[in-house]
Amino acid sequence: MSKLPVIKPKELIKILKNFGFVEHRQKGSHLILKHSDGQRAVIPIHQGRDIPTGTLRSILNDADISVDELTKYL
């Protein structure tokens, strides 16, 4: 298993859109993306901050994306 990269929220949103996720709604600083098969990913969008590694790992698990697949798109 690869080491998780440091990534900005906007980069992660672009990558998830490449995997077929679309913006569903936003509540405050959290953007909810949905996939056609029912998967959901919640992305925290805070100005000037990277996504913490634990949060990134959780988002990838929710979206059923491996770290290797994520690094292909970086």
C-alpha positions as CSV (number, residue, x, y, z in Angstrom):
1,M,0.0,0.0,0.0
2,S,1.3,3.4,-1.0
3,K,1.7,6.4,1.4
4,L,-1.1,8.9,1.2
5,P,-0.3,12.1,-0.6
6,V,-0.9,15.6,0.8
7,I,-3.8,17.0,-1.2
8,K,-6.0,20.1,-1.4
9,P,-9.8,19.8,-1.3
10,K,-10.2,21.2,-4.9
11,E,-7.7,18.6,-6.3
12,L,-9.6,15.8,-4.5
13,I,-12.9,17.0,-5.9
14,K,-11.5,17.0,-9.5
15,I,-10.2,13.5,-9.0
16,L,-13.5,12.2,-7.6
17,K,-15.4,13.8,-10.5
18,N,-13.1,11.7,-12.8
19,F,-14.3,8.6,-11.0
20,G,-17.9,9.5,-11.8
21,F,-18.9,11.5,-8.7
22,V,-21.1,14.6,-9.1
23,E,-21.9,17.4,-6.7
24,H,-25.0,16.7,-4.8
25,R,-25.2,19.5,-2.2
26,Q,-23.2,21.6,0.2
27,K,-23.8,22.4,3.8
28,G,-21.5,25.0,5.2
29,S,-17.9,24.0,4.4
30,H,-18.7,20.4,3.5
31,L,-19.4,19.4,-0.1
32,I,-21.3,16.1,-0.6
33,L,-20.5,14.2,-3.8
34,K,-22.6,11.3,-4.9
35,H,-22.0,8.5,-7.4
36,S,-24.7,6.8,-9.6
37,D,-24.3,3.5,-7.7
38,G,-25.2,5.2,-4.4
39,Q,-21.7,5.9,-2.9
40,R,-21.3,9.2,-1.1
41,A,-18.2,11.2,-0.2
42,V,-18.1,14.3,2.1
43,I,-15.3,16.7,1.4
44,P,-14.3,19.4,3.9
45,I,-13.4,22.6,2.2
46,H,-11.4,24.9,4.4
47,Q,-9.4,27.7,2.8
48,G,-5.7,27.3,2.9
49,R,-5.8,23.8,4.5
50,D,-4.9,20.4,3.2
51,I,-7.1,17.4,3.8
52,P,-5.8,15.5,6.9
53,T,-4.5,12.0,6.2
54,G,-7.1,10.3,8.3
55,T,-9.9,12.2,6.7
56,L,-8.5,11.4,3.2
57,R,-8.3,7.7,4.0
58,S,-11.9,7.8,5.2
59,I,-13.1,9.6,2.1
60,L,-11.2,7.0,-0.1
61,N,-12.8,4.1,1.8
62,D,-16.3,5.7,1.4
63,A,-15.7,6.2,-2.3
64,D,-14.2,2.7,-2.7
65,I,-10.9,4.1,-4.2
66,S,-7.5,2.7,-3.4
67,V,-4.5,4.9,-2.7
68,D,-2.8,3.6,-5.9
69,E,-5.8,4.7,-8.0
70,L,-5.7,8.1,-6.4
71,T,-2.0,8.6,-7.1
72,K,-2.5,7.8,-10.8
73,Y,-4.6,10.9,-11.1
74,L,-2.2,13.2,-9.3
